[in-house]
Amino acid sequence: MKCNSGLAGNHRGTVITVGTFDGVHLGHQRVLEEIARRARQADRRSVLVTFEPHPLEIVNPQAAPKLLTLGQERREILAQSELDAVVFIQFTRELSQRSPEEFIRLLLQRFNLKELVIGYDHGFGKGRAGDAQLLQQLGSRLGFAVDVVDEVDFEQRPVSSTLVRRAVAGGDLDTARKLLGRAYSMTAAVVRGVGRGRSLGFRTINLALDNPRKLLPPDGVYAVRVEWARSASGGMMHLGPRPTFSENVRSLEIHLFDWEGELYGHQVKMWWVKRLRDVRRFSSPHELQEQLAADLTNAKVALTRNAGFSNH
């Protein structure tokens, strides 16, 4: 992804798509691939115009969904696309009141819009009134082309962020991976824990759960892959409370295989690979240790079986 400087100065103009693109799932990817293809053919620049925060957080906070990709996570995924630029616009109540025509005129003025490519279910402007029919009318009048990209289907249902959220929230990681084209992930800082894992013989790193907007799978023990700096490791992760020790606070800690260094303060990226079991209360720390040994074996088997899965 290139920087967005000089977009308005491109005399051939831009090919633009607009949307929230939470998750950047297979449907989103098809739209992005289409605008990149069209831009190359016409010697124009391909641009995604997207929003932060999620529009529903401003328009109807109670209905705002948990997010598949927080700000930096979404940026990292979009950076792997073939787009020339991604423009993040702060979504405000004032912006939500702009009509589709007012918003289109903004794109024409700022980015020299020549082609607008939208998804099959797209709508923007006040009340999401900017559907394909209205946009095509505006295009004829204001001098830009409009094209609609067909849906991407999965098991006879169109791929959508809502469908991905249902899969993640239900712990159906395989379906989420198929809808996203990659394993579901999270980027977070390593923070200090209470040292419980070390005392059990399974040293762990603890990840910060400081953003309630991030959608997490159900509590449980998972096989995961983790990357940081230029290193990577498989691991097993505990997400949830620690009932064996009467600790009800939800935490996320990972035992990394074959890793002994310190990662406090580092940012790590973690991919969920397979759910191994529910969180349980054990009768003693020794019983928990025995279960953790079995979890370790099961996690390594799961990671080996999924060695060819796509992180990115």
N, C-alpha and C positions, 0 to 999 in steps of 0.2 A: 504494500500500500504506500503510495506516495503522499507527500504533504499536499495541503489544499491551497497553497499560495498560488496566486495568479489565475484562479479559475475564471474570474470574470473577464480576464484579458485574453482568453482563448477565442480567437475570432471565429473558429468553427463551432464553438459552443460546447454544451455538455449533454450527456445522456444521464438522466437522474432517476432514481427511485427514492421513495419516501416511506418511512415507517419506523416502528419501534424495534423490530428485529430481535426481540428477546429470545435467546437460545441459538439464533442463527442456524435453524434446522434445515432439513433438505428442501423444503419449500422456499425458504429464504435464499438458500444457496442457488436455486435455479434462477430466481430473479436477478441475483448478483451476477451470475454467469451470463445472463442475457444482456444486461446493460454493458458489461465489459466487452462482450462480443460485438454489440452494435457500435460501441464507441470506437473499437479498433477498425471496423469496416469503414466508418465515416470520418476517421481521423479526428475524433472528438475525445473528450475526457469523461470517464465514467465516475459518477458521484453518488454516494448514498447520503441522504439527509435524514438524520435520525435524532431522537430526543432523549434528554435526561432532565428530570426523572421520568419514569413511566407516566404517560398522560393521565391515567386513572388516579395516580397519586395526587394530582391536582384537581381533576374534575370530580372524582368520586372516590375519596380515599378508602372508604369502607369496602369498596368493590375491587380495589387494586390487588392484583395477584402477587403471590410470592414470585421472585425473579429466578429464572434459570441462569442468567448471566448478570452479575453485578458489573459496574462500570468498567473496571480494568479487565475483567474476564471477557467482556464483549469486545473491547478494543483489541485484545490479543487474538481473538478468533478472526475478527474482521481484517486484521493486519495480514493474515495468510491468504486473503482473497486477491483477485486480480484487479481490484478497484484502483483507480487513480487517486481517489480521495474519499474520506469519510468526514462529514461535517456534523458535529454534535451541536444541536440547538437546545438552549435551556427552555423547557416547556413551562409556561406560566399560564395563569388564568387569562391574562390578556391575549396570549397567543391562541388559547382555546376558543376565543370569541371571534377570531378572524374567519371570514367566509372562505370557501375554497378559492374563489377568484382572487381575493386579497393575498392568500398564501401563494398562489401560482404567480402572481405579479412579483412577489418577493423573490421567487426562484428565477424569474426572468431577469430581474434587475441585478441580483447578486451573482448569478451563475451562468447567465446567457443560455438559459434552457432551450434546447432544440428538440429533445425527445424525452418523454416521460414514460417510464415503464413501471407498471404496477402489478401486484398480485391479484388473483381472481376475486378475492374478498376485500379488496382495499377500499378504504374510505378515509378522507381527512377533511380538515376544516371544521367549522362549527357543526356539531351534531353528526360528524362523519358524513356530511352531505356530499363530499367530493367523490362520488362513485364514477365508474368507467364512463357512463353515458354523459354525465355532466362535464367530466374532464375532456372528453372528445369534443363536446360543443365549445368549451373554452379553447381547446387547441386549434380548432378551425378558425376561431375569431382572433386569437392572439398569436398564432403562427408557430405552433409546436405540434409535433406528432405525439400520439398516445397509443400505447400497445399494452395488452393485458396478457400476462403469463398464466398459463393454465395451472391448476392445482397439481400437486404431487400426491399420489394416493398411497396409502399403506393399509393393506387388508380392507380395501373398499371404503376407506375413510380418508378425507384430505388431511395431510400433515399440517399441524398447527401447533402454536406454542401451548395452547390449552391441552391438546392431546399429549404433548410431551410432559406437561406438568402432572397430568393424571398418572402417567406411567411412573414418574419419579416419586410422587407422593405415595403411590401404592407399592413402591419397592420393586417394580417391574423394570429392572435395569436393562435387560435384553431388549425390550421394546423401546425404551428411551434411547438406547444406543442406535437402534435401527432408524429411529425418527430423526436423530441428530446427525447421523453419519459418523459418530465418534462416541466414546464413552462419556458419561456425565461427569463433570469435574467441578472443582472448587479451588480457588486460590486464597490462601490465608497466611497470616503471620504465625510463627512458632512462639508460644508463650510458655512461661514456667508453670508447671503443675505441682502437685503435692508429692511427687515421687513414688506414687503407689505402684506403678508398673515396675520400677527398679526393685522395690522390696519383694516383688513376686518373681523376680528373675526374668522379666520381660520389659526391658527399658523402653520407654515410649517418648515420642514428641507430642506435645499438646498444641492443637491449633485453636486460634481465637475464633469464638463464635460471637462476634461483636456486631454483626449486621443482621437484624431480624428479617430483612427483606429477602435474604437468600433462601431458596427452597431446598430443604434437605430431605433425603429419603427417610423412611421410618427408622426408629432406633434399632440397633442391632450390631452384629459383628460382621465385617466385610473384608474380602480380599481387595487390595487396592494397589495402585501404582503411584509412585511419588517422584517428582522432579524438583530440583532446586539447583540454582547456579548451573554448573555443568555436570551435576551428578544425578543419578536416578537409582531407585530401589523398589523392589516389591515390598509389600507389608500386609499386616492385618490391622484393621481399625475397629475401635470400639466407639460407637456413637450412642450417647444416652446417659442415664444416671448410673450410679454404681450401687445397686441395692445390697450387695454383699456387705458393704461398709456403711449402709444406711445414709448414702450420699445421693440426694435427689436432684442435684443440679446437673443439667445436661452438659456433657463435655464430649470432645472429640479428640481421641488420642490414638496414635499409630505406633505400632512396633515395627520398625524397619529391619528387614533382614540384612544381616552382615553389615551393619553400620554402627559405629561407636563414637562418632564425632559429636560436636555441639552445634545445634542449629538455632539457638535462642535468637530471636530478632530477625531471622531469615524469613523471606516469603517462599512458600512451597506451593506447588500445584499438585493436586491429588485427583486421581480418577477412580471412581467406583467400578470394580470389575465384577464382583459376585457377592451376593448376600449369603453368609454362612449360617447364621442362627439369630434367634432373638436374644435380647438382654435378659439375664436370669439372675435370681438370687441363689447363691450357693451356701451350703451349710457351714463352710469354713474356707479360709484362704487356701488351704491345701487342695480342697476340691476344685476351687477356681483355678489353681495352678495346673492341675491335671487337664481341665477343660481347655485352658489356653494352649497347652502343648498339642492337644488335638486340633484346635483352631489353626495353629501354625502349620501343621501338616496339611490340613484341608485348604488353607489359603495358598500354599505353595502348589498344590495340585491344581487349584482353580486358575492360578496365574499361568501355569504351564499349558493348560488346556486352552487358555485365551491368549497365548503368546502372540498371535497374529492380529489381535484386535487393534483398532485404530484409536490412538490417543487424540490425534489432532484432526 
